[in-house]
């Protein structure tokens, strides 16, 4: 097979000779380049999956002699985004010398700490459990990937036979075994028994390929995976319809999304029985083909094969026993129907733990499902944050691809439950989990801040994301919203936010925004009614149009958004927070302020009324009263600044200083100050506070509530 961009149908050839030439002579740089190319194609490996390595000569800092060093992706990294700082570097001779003190497979885990005695670069990442799998092979460049096409063969009942026939003996086979030192020795033994092979298939696990240069390894990897994928494609349909044919016809796209948005908050509530989870939804064609099939009931309970898959997705999914056109309007009835299924899943998982646990196993983790399948609609995933939930869905899609391929050429086999448990509750995996940063105060929570494309709203959204929340950015100005979205993508990544064009006086748009929250994150936990405007006119100049606009946006808008959000929160059954950004003008009388001030007073009392009504559902309603937040605020656009300056007999430029001087603290109020107050109310320390008001105005005595 010649190496050019047209040679491959099932994988992407991305090698750029000009770019590679710039790295000539630097094997580590070429390793990183190759790794990033491989990780850029999800058909080659999943997020965070697989390892790549190279062996190169370097000067020993103690002896000054040239020694062989292995550079390998460190523990917990992702080859698609790998940098040199993400590599572990080890002396090859020291790593191989560990064989002399290896006490056998019962003592596998103790070898991991001994890797530290082989470290060459003291600033490198911690070596992963796959380190010996690369170390005992002699090749300069090695790729260990988890391509769906290869795992489909590795997870097939006749996988070893298929591998032998497909590659004519040029790809070796090592049966399933948990990664570790012994598996590294088995790879070396396989190579010794089969000199000249170009790679090794790991049963139910993945693929090892190699080369003497970075480019040779890259091409070898692509060619082997291409051959696997081509073989599967030729066999689809030969044994009959894929997955036994379709049992359920999908709803049309729009109806799928509506149904998913309707049920997502209910599912999220069930999955958050131990801690608040964030959701993800997909109706990818590959997913629909599987979840609508006749074979779903047979294959789904079997679980996945590749360790990377079930570490992210749990041992098996929960399949909902709901018709695709089920009436979900009676939330109580839907919850009563679904509760036994969730109870059964938790019992299944608890029994799996109790049956398979060892004396030193970590405590059982959250027993709720990660993957939930709704035939005819799509697939939901729930986890601690959006990225983890999205990646879990991607991994289960990989598992679907594996099942499809294995069933096409043989029969799909999953790992035995005990083997799966030994991976999931591996003490080394537990240690990795314990090293992860503690959740932030708003981790697992979803916030919708109205008018969050600028000013106070954007400051609140930024603060919430920085503290771990996902946010639904929204604004009635599409251009302003697009700019904010681009800013958040750059600063926080795509999993931190979703967007919705929203005019708070438009009820259909509010429903669309709540739908966006449900589809993107599973629901909503925090509402900040921030959208507003201001009009400063004398009572003679104040028009009825001015009056209606103020009351529509400030009062009616707050009411409509709260009403829609409350319905979602009650579906979840997890409580929630509603914060209304009001104003010191709700309490203070001033000139030229009849419409704005009275609307703010209505907002304040509406907040009290809502707090009194929603407390029984665990929904807290509190108020933040800003004053004179001039920076980047829409309120000060138009004629408001001029109106206030005129009322006080000063110029517009003098307003900030004027407002600061009239406060007890003599401070200018910024959007970040309002954001901090909102975080104070939602961050956990005031979780038993509702119906309260926080003034963020620098101290205006006239605005004191008491």
C-alpha positions in Angstrom: 0.0 0.0 0.0 1.6 3.3 -1.0 1.5 6.1 1.5 -0.5 8.9 0.2 -3.7 10.6 1.1 -5.8 8.6 -1.3 -4.5 5.2 -0.1 -6.7 5.0 2.9 -10.5 4.8 3.0 -11.2 4.1 6.7 -8.5 6.1 8.4 -6.9 9.5 7.7 -3.4 9.9 6.4 -2.3 13.2 7.9 1.5 13.0 7.7 3.0 16.2 6.3 6.6 15.6 5.0 7.5 19.2 5.2 6.4 19.5 8.9 8.2 16.2 9.7 11.3 17.4 8.0 11.5 20.3 10.4 11.7 17.7 13.3 14.3 15.5 11.6 16.9 14.1 14.1 14.6 14.8 17.1 13.0 11.4 17.8 11.0 12.8 20.7 9.6 15.6 18.7 8.6 13.1 15.9 7.0 10.9 18.6 4.8 13.9 19.7 4.0 14.7 16.1 3.0 11.2 15.3 1.0 10.9 18.4 -1.0 14.0 17.7 -1.8 12.8 14.2 -3.0 9.5 15.5 -5.0 11.1 18.2 -6.7 13.4 15.8 -8.6 10.5 14.2 -11.1 9.0 16.6 -11.3 5.9 14.3 -7.8 5.1 15.5 -8.1 5.6 19.2 -10.5 7.0 21.7 -9.9 10.1 23.9 -7.2 9.4 26.5 -6.8 5.9 25.1 -3.7 4.1 24.0 0.0 4.8 24.3 2.8 5.8 22.0 6.5 5.6 22.6 10.0 6.0 21.1 13.5 4.9 22.2 16.4 7.2 21.5 19.9 7.7 22.7 20.6 10.5 25.2 23.4 11.5 27.5 23.3 10.2 31.1 23.6 13.3 33.3 25.6 11.3 35.9 28.1 9.4 33.7 28.1 11.5 30.5 27.7 8.3 28.5 25.1 7.8 25.7 22.3 5.6 27.0 19.0 4.3 25.5 15.9 6.2 26.9 12.3 5.3 26.3 9.9 8.2 26.0 6.2 7.2 26.5 2.9 8.9 27.0 2.5 9.4 30.8 -0.3 8.2 33.0 -3.7 9.9 32.2 -2.6 11.7 29.1 -4.2 11.9 25.6 -2.1 11.4 22.5 -4.2 13.8 20.5 -3.1 16.7 22.7 0.2 15.3 23.9 3.2 17.6 24.6 6.7 16.8 25.8 5.6 17.6 29.3 3.1 14.7 29.1 5.7 12.1 28.4 7.5 9.8 30.9 11.2 9.2 30.2 12.9 6.0 31.5 16.2 4.2 31.2 15.5 1.2 29.0 18.2 -1.0 30.7 16.9 -0.3 34.2 13.3 -0.9 33.1 14.2 -4.3 31.6 16.3 -5.1 34.6 13.2 -5.1 36.7 12.5 -8.5 35.2 15.2 -9.9 37.6 13.1 -9.0 40.7 9.6 -9.6 39.3 7.8 -12.0 41.7 5.0 -13.1 39.4 1.6 -12.0 38.4 0.2 -11.9 41.9 2.6 -9.1 42.7 2.0 -7.1 39.5 1.0 -3.8 41.2 4.3 -3.5 43.2 6.2 -3.1 39.9 4.5 0.3 39.2 6.4 2.0 42.0 9.6 0.5 40.9 9.2 2.3 37.5 10.2 5.4 39.5 13.7 3.9 39.9 14.0 3.9 36.1 13.2 7.6 35.6 15.6 9.5 33.4 13.9 12.9 33.2 12.9 13.8 36.8 10.4 16.4 35.5 8.6 13.8 33.4 5.0 12.6 33.9 4.4 9.5 36.0 4.8 6.3 34.0 1.6 4.5 33.1 0.8 0.8 33.7 1.5 0.2 29.9 5.1 1.2 30.3 6.5 -2.4 30.3 4.4 -3.3 27.3 6.5 -0.9 25.3 9.8 -1.4 27.2 10.3 -5.1 26.4 9.7 -4.7 22.7 12.9 -3.7 20.8 11.4 -1.3 18.3 12.4 2.3 18.2 8.8 3.6 17.7 5.7 1.8 19.0 1.9 2.6 18.8 -0.6 1.0 21.1 -4.1 2.1 20.1 -7.7 1.1 20.6 -9.2 1.3 17.1 -12.8 0.1 16.8 -12.0 -2.0 13.7 -9.2 -3.9 15.5 -11.0 -4.3 18.8 -14.0 -5.7 16.8 -11.7 -8.6 15.7 -10.0 -8.8 19.1 -13.4 -9.1 20.8 -14.8 -11.7 18.3 -15.2 -15.3 19.4 -12.9 -16.3 16.6 -10.6 -13.3 16.9 -7.3 -15.2 17.0 -8.2 -17.3 13.9 -9.4 -14.2 12.0 -6.2 -12.3 12.8 -4.1 -15.2 11.6 -6.0 -15.6 8.3 -6.4 -11.9 7.7 -2.8 -11.0 8.1 -1.2 -14.2 7.1 0.6 -14.6 10.4 2.2 -11.2 10.3 0.2 -10.0 13.3 0.6 -11.9 16.5 -2.0 -12.7 19.1 -1.9 -12.4 22.9 -5.1 -13.4 24.8 -6.8 -11.0 27.2 -4.9 -10.1 30.3 -5.0 -7.1 32.5 -2.3 -4.6 31.5 0.9 -4.8 33.5 4.4 -6.2 33.8 3.4 -9.7 32.9 1.6 -8.6 29.8 4.8 -6.8 28.7 6.6 -10.1 29.1 3.9 -11.9 27.0 4.3 -9.4 24.2 8.1 -10.0 24.1 7.4 -13.8 24.1 5.0 -13.5 21.3 7.5 -11.5 19.3 10.3 -14.1 20.1 8.0 -16.9 18.8 7.0 -15.0 15.7 10.0 -13.0 14.5 9.3 -10.6 11.7 5.7 -9.8 12.7 4.5 -6.3 12.2 2.2 -6.1 15.2 0.3 -7.9 17.9 -3.4 -8.0 18.6 -4.4 -8.1 22.3 -7.5 -10.1 22.9 -10.5 -7.9 23.7 -8.2 -5.0 24.2 -6.4 -3.3 21.3 -3.5 -3.3 18.9 0.3 -3.0 19.0 2.2 -1.9 15.9 5.7 -0.5 15.4 8.5 0.7 13.2 12.1 1.7 13.2 11.2 5.3 12.5 8.3 7.5 13.5 7.0 7.4 9.9 7.3 3.7 9.5 5.4 3.1 12.7 2.7 5.6 11.6 2.2 3.9 8.2 2.3 0.4 9.7 -0.4 1.5 12.2 -2.6 3.0 9.5 -2.2 0.0 7.2 -3.1 -2.6 9.8 -6.2 -0.7 11.0 -7.2 0.0 7.4 -7.0 -3.8 6.7 -9.2 -4.5 9.7 -11.8 -1.9 8.8 -11.9 -3.0 5.2 -12.4 -6.7 6.3 -15.3 -5.7 8.5 -16.9 -3.6 5.8 -16.8 -6.5 3.3 -18.6 -8.7 5.8 -21.4 -6.4 7.0 -24.7 -7.9 6.0 -23.3 -11.3 4.9 -24.7 -13.0 8.0 -28.0 -11.1 7.8 -29.1 -7.6 8.8 -26.8 -5.6 11.0 -27.7 -6.2 14.7 -30.5 -8.5 13.6 -32.4 -5.7 11.8 -34.4 -2.8 13.1 -37.0 -3.4 15.8 -37.9 0.2 16.3 -38.2 3.1 13.9 -36.7 6.3 15.1 -38.8 9.4 15.6 -38.0 12.1 13.2 -35.1 14.4 14.2 -37.2 17.2 15.6 -39.3 14.9 17.6 -36.3 13.0 18.9 -34.8 16.2 20.3 -38.1 17.3 21.8 -38.6 13.9 23.5 -35.0 13.9 24.7 -35.3 17.4 26.2 -38.5 16.4 27.9 -37.1 13.4 29.6 -33.5 14.4 30.2 -34.2 16.3 33.5 -36.1 13.3 34.9 -33.2 11.0 34.0 -30.7 13.4 35.5 -32.6 13.5 38.7 -32.4 9.7 39.0 -28.7 9.6 38.1 -27.9 12.3 40.7 -29.2 10.4 43.7 -25.6 10.4 45.1 -24.1 13.5 43.6 -25.1 16.1 41.0 -24.4 14.8 37.5 -24.2 16.6 34.1 -25.8 15.0 31.1 -25.1 14.6 27.4 -27.4 13.4 24.6 -26.6 11.9 21.2 -28.8 10.6 18.4 -25.8 9.7 16.2 -26.8 7.4 13.3 -24.5 4.6 14.7 -26.2 4.8 18.0 -29.7 4.7 16.6 -28.8 1.7 14.5 -27.9 -0.2 17.6 -30.5 1.0 20.1 -33.3 0.4 17.6 -32.2 -3.1 16.8 -33.5 -6.6 17.5 -30.1 -7.5 19.1 -30.2 -4.7 21.6 -31.7 -6.8 24.4 -29.0 -9.5 23.8 -25.9 -7.3 23.4 -26.5 -4.4 25.8 -26.4 -6.5 29.0 -23.2 -8.2 27.9 -21.2 -5.0 28.5 -18.1 -3.8 26.7 -14.8 -5.5 26.0 -12.0 -2.9 25.9 -11.0 -1.7 29.4 -11.0 1.9 28.2 -14.7 1.5 27.2 -16.2 0.2 30.4 -14.0 2.3 32.7 -15.9 5.3 31.2 -19.4 3.7 30.7 -19.8 1.2 33.5 -20.3 -2.5 33.0 -23.5 -2.1 31.0 -26.1 0.5 30.1 -29.7 1.0 31.3 -32.2 0.4 28.6 -35.5 2.3 29.2 -38.7 0.4 28.7 -40.5 3.4 27.2 -42.3 3.7 23.9 -40.7 6.3 21.6 -43.9 8.3 21.6 -44.6 7.8 25.3 -46.6 10.6 26.9 -44.2 12.2 29.3 -46.4 15.1 30.4 -47.4 13.5 33.7 -44.0 13.8 35.4 -45.1 11.9 38.6 -46.4 9.0 36.5 -43.2 8.8 34.4 -41.0 8.9 37.6 -43.1 6.1 39.1 -42.7 4.0 35.9 -38.9 4.6 35.7 -38.1 4.2 39.4 -38.1 0.4 39.4 -35.7 0.3 36.5 -33.2 2.5 38.3 -33.6 0.5 41.5 -32.9 -2.7 39.5 -29.9 -1.2 37.9 -28.4 -0.1 41.2 -29.1 -3.5 42.7 -27.4 -5.2 39.7 -24.4 -3.0 40.1 -24.2 -3.5 43.9 -24.5 -7.3 43.4 -21.7 -7.1 40.8 -19.5 -5.3 43.3 -20.3 -7.6 46.2 -19.8 -10.8 44.0 -16.5 -9.7 42.5 -14.8 -7.6 45.3 -11.6 -8.5 46.9 -10.5 -8.0 50.5 -8.7 -4.8 49.6 -11.1 -3.5 47.0 -12.0 0.2 47.2 -15.4 1.1 48.4 -18.3 0.8 45.9 -18.7 3.8 43.8 -21.9 5.5 42.5 -24.3 2.7 41.5 -26.3 4.7 39.0 -26.0 4.1 35.3 -23.7 6.2 33.1 -25.3 5.2 29.8 -29.0 5.3 29.3 -30.6 4.1 26.1 -34.0 5.2 24.9 -35.0 3.2 21.8 -36.3 5.4 19.0 -34.9 8.5 20.6 -31.2 8.3 21.4 -28.6 7.8 24.1 -28.0 9.8 27.3 -24.8 9.8 29.4 -24.4 11.2 32.9 -21.2 12.0 34.7 -19.5 14.4 37.0 -19.0 17.0 34.3 -19.9 17.7 30.7 -16.6 16.5 29.2 -16.7 13.2 31.1 -20.3 12.7 30.1 -19.6 13.5 26.4 -16.5 11.2 26.4 -18.5 8.4 28.0 -21.0 8.7 25.1 -18.1 8.6 22.6 -16.7 5.5 24.3 -20.0 3.7 24.2 -20.3 4.6 20.5 -16.9 3.0 20.1 -18.3 -0.1 21.9 -21.2 -0.2 19.5 -18.8 -0.1 16.6 -16.9 -3.0 18.2 -20.1 -5.0 18.7 -21.2 -4.4 15.1 -17.9 -5.5 13.7 -17.5 -8.6 15.8 -21.1 -9.7 15.1 -20.5 -9.2 11.4 -17.5 -11.6 11.3 -18.1 -13.9 14.2 -19.8 -13.4 17.6 -19.2 -10.6 20.0 -17.6 -11.5 23.4 -17.3 -9.2 26.4 -15.0 -9.5 29.3 -16.1 -11.8 32.1 -17.5 -9.8 35.0 -14.6 -10.6 37.3 -12.1 -9.4 34.8 -14.1 -6.2 34.3 -14.3 -5.6 38.0 -10.5 -6.2 38.4 -10.0 -3.3 36.0 -12.7 -1.0 37.3 -11.7 -1.4 41.0 -8.0 -1.9 40.3 -6.1 -0.2 43.2 -3.9 1.6 40.6 -7.0 3.0 39.0 -8.3 4.0 42.4 -5.0 5.8 43.1 -5.3 7.7 39.8 -8.9 8.8 40.9 -7.6 9.9 44.3 -4.9 12.1 42.6 -7.5 14.0 40.6 -8.3 17.5 41.8 -11.3 17.9 44.1 -14.5 19.1 42.5 -15.0 22.8 42.5 -17.9 24.4 44.3 -20.3 24.4 41.3 -19.1 21.2 39.7 -22.0 19.2 38.4 -24.3 22.2 38.3 -25.9 23.9 35.3 -26.7 27.6 35.2 -28.7 29.8 32.9 -28.0 33.5 33.3 -30.3 35.7 31.2 -28.5 38.4 29.2 -25.1 36.7 29.7 -23.4 37.9 26.5 -22.1 41.0 28.2 -21.9 43.1 31.3 -23.0 41.7 34.6 -24.5 38.6 33.0 -21.2 37.6 31.3 -19.3 38.3 34.5 -21.6 35.9 36.4 -21.3 33.3 33.7 -17.5 33.5 33.7 -17.4 33.2 37.5 -19.7 30.2 37.5 -17.7 28.4 34.8 -14.5 29.1 36.7 -16.1 27.5 39.8 -17.0 24.3 37.8 -20.5 25.0 36.4 -21.8 24.6 32.9 -23.6 27.7 31.5 -26.2 28.5 28.9 -25.1 31.7 27.4 -27.9 33.7 25.9 -28.8 37.1 24.6 -31.4 38.7 22.3 -28.5 40.1 20.2 -27.3 37.2 18.1 -24.0 39.0 17.2 -23.2 39.7 20.8 -24.0 36.2 21.7 -21.7 34.7 19.0 -18.9 36.9 20.3 -19.4 35.7 23.9 -19.6 32.1 22.8 -16.3 32.4 20.9 -14.7 34.0 24.0 -15.9 31.2 26.3 -14.8 28.5 23.8 -11.3 30.0 23.7 -11.0 30.5 27.5 -12.9 27.4 28.8 -13.4 24.9 25.9 -16.5 23.6 24.2 -17.9 21.6 27.1 -18.3 24.7 29.4 -21.2 26.3 27.7 -24.2 26.1 25.3 -26.0 29.0 23.6 -29.5 30.1 23.1 -30.9 33.3 21.5 -33.3 34.6 24.1 -35.7 37.5 24.6 -37.1 37.0 28.1 -40.4 38.4 27.0 -40.8 35.7 24.4 -42.1 32.5 26.0 -41.3 30.2 23.0 -37.7 31.4 23.1 -37.6 30.7 26.8 -38.8 27.1 26.2 -36.1 26.8 23.5 -33.4 27.9 26.0 -34.6 25.4 28.6 -34.6 22.7 25.8 -31.0 23.7 25.0 -30.1 23.3 28.7 -31.7 19.8 28.8 -30.1 18.6 25.6 -26.7 20.0 26.4 -26.4 19.3 30.1 -29.5 17.3 31.2 -31.3 20.2 32.8 -30.7 23.3 34.9 -29.9 24.0 38.5 -29.3 27.8 38.7 -31.2 30.6 37.1 -30.0 34.2 37.3 -32.6 36.6 36.1 -30.2 39.3 35.0 -31.6 40.6 31.7 -32.8 44.1 31.9 -32.9 47.7 30.7 -33.5 51.1 32.3 -35.3 54.2 31.3 -34.8 57.4 33.2 -37.5 60.1 32.5 -39.6 62.5 34.5 -43.2 61.4 35.1 -44.3 63.9 32.5 -42.0 62.5 29.8 -42.5 58.8 30.7 -44.6 57.2 28.0 -46.9 54.2 28.3 -44.6 52.4 25.8 -41.7 53.0 28.2 -43.7 51.7 31.1 -44.8 48.5 29.3 -41.3 47.8 28.1 -39.8 48.0 31.6 -42.5 45.8 33.1 -42.4 43.3 30.3 -38.6 42.8 30.5 -38.0 43.2 34.2 -41.1 41.8 35.8 -42.8 39.6 33.2 -39.4 38.3 32.0 -38.4 37.3 35.5 -41.8 35.6 36.0 -41.7 33.7 32.7 -38.1 32.5 33.0 -38.7 31.4 36.7 -41.8 29.6 35.7 -40.1 27.6 32.9 -37.0 26.9 35.0 -39.1 25.7 38.0 -40.8 23.1 35.8 -37.4 21.7 34.9 -36.1 21.8 38.5 -39.2 19.9 39.7 -38.6 17.3 37.1 -35.1 16.8 38.4 -36.2 16.8 42.0 -32.8 18.2 43.0 -33.8 21.6 44.3 -32.2 24.6 42.7 -31.3 28.2 42.9 -33.0 31.3 41.5 -31.2 34.6 41.8 -32.8 37.8 40.7 -30.6 40.7 39.9 -32.8 43.6 41.1 -31.4 47.0 42.2 -31.1 49.4 45.1 -33.8 51.3 43.3 -36.3 48.7 44.5 -35.9 50.3 47.9 -34.8 53.8 47.3 -36.9 56.6 45.9 -35.3 59.0 43.5 -36.1 61.5 40.8 -37.0 60.5 37.2 -37.4 56.9 38.1 -41.1 56.0 38.3 -41.1 53.1 35.8 -37.7 51.5 36.5 -37.9 51.9 40.3 -41.4 50.5 40.6 -40.6 47.6 38.3 -37.6 46.8 40.4 -39.8 46.9 43.5 -42.1 44.4 41.8 -39.1 42.1 41.0 -38.1 42.2 44.6 -41.5 41.3 46.0 -42.0 38.6 43.3 -38.7 37.1 44.5 -40.2 36.9 48.1 -43.4 35.3 46.8 -41.5 32.7 44.8 -39.2 31.9 47.7 -42.3 31.3 49.9 -43.9 29.0 47.3 -40.9 27.0 46.1 -39.1 26.3 49.3 -41.0 22.9 49.7 -39.3 21.8 46.5 -35.8 22.8 47.7 -35.7 25.7 45.3 -34.1 28.8 46.9 -34.9 32.3 45.6 -32.6 35.1 46.6 -31.9 38.7 45.4 -28.8 40.6 44.6 -29.2 44.4 44.6 -26.5 46.2 42.6 -26.1 49.9 42.1 -24.3 51.9 39.4 -22.5 49.0 37.6 -21.4 51.1 34.7 -18.7 48.9 33.2 -19.7 47.0 30.0 -23.4 47.3 30.9 -26.3 47.6 28.5 -28.2 49.5 31.1 -25.9 52.5 30.5 -26.3 52.5 26.8 -28.9 54.7 25.2 -30.2 57.5 27.3 -30.0 56.1 30.8 -26.6 57.6 31.6 -27.7 61.0 30.3 -30.9 60.7 32.2 -29.3 60.0 35.5 -26.6 62.6 35.0 -29.3 65.2 34.2 -31.2 64.1 37.4 -28.1 64.7 39.5 -27.0 67.9 37.7 -23.6 66.4 36.6 -22.0 65.2 33.3 -22.0 61.6 32.2 -18.2 61.4 32.7 -18.7 62.3 36.3 -21.2 59.5 37.0 -18.8 56.8 38.2 -17.1 59.0 40.7 -20.4 60.5 41.8 -21.9 57.1 42.5 -18.8 56.0 44.4 -18.7 59.1 46.6 -22.3 58.7 47.7 -21.6 55.2 49.1 -20.4 54.4 52.6 -17.4 52.5 51.3 -16.6 55.0 48.5 -16.2 52.2 46.0 -17.0 51.8 42.3 -19.1 48.7 41.7 -17.9 46.3 38.9 -19.7 43.3 37.2 -17.3 41.0 39.0 -18.6 42.2 42.3 -22.1 41.1 41.4 -20.8 37.8 40.1 -19.1 37.2 43.4 -22.4 37.8 45.3 -24.2 35.3 43.0 -21.5 32.7 43.7 -21.7 33.4 47.4 -25.4 32.4 47.2 -24.9 29.3 45.1 -21.5 28.0 46.2 -22.7 25.9 49.1 -22.1 28.0 52.2 -25.5 29.6 52.1 -27.4 26.5 51.1 -30.0 27.1 53.8 -30.7 30.7 52.9 -33.8 31.7 50.8 -35.9 34.8 50.5 -32.8 37.0 51.3 -31.3 40.1 49.7 -27.7 41.0 49.3 -26.8 44.6 48.5 -23.8 45.1 46.3 -23.8 48.9 46.1 -20.8 50.1 48.1 -23.2 50.9 51.0 -26.2 53.0 50.3 -27.9 53.7 53.7 -31.2 54.5 52.1 -31.3 51.0 50.6 -30.8 49.2 53.9 -33.7 46.7 54.2 -34.0 47.3 58.0 
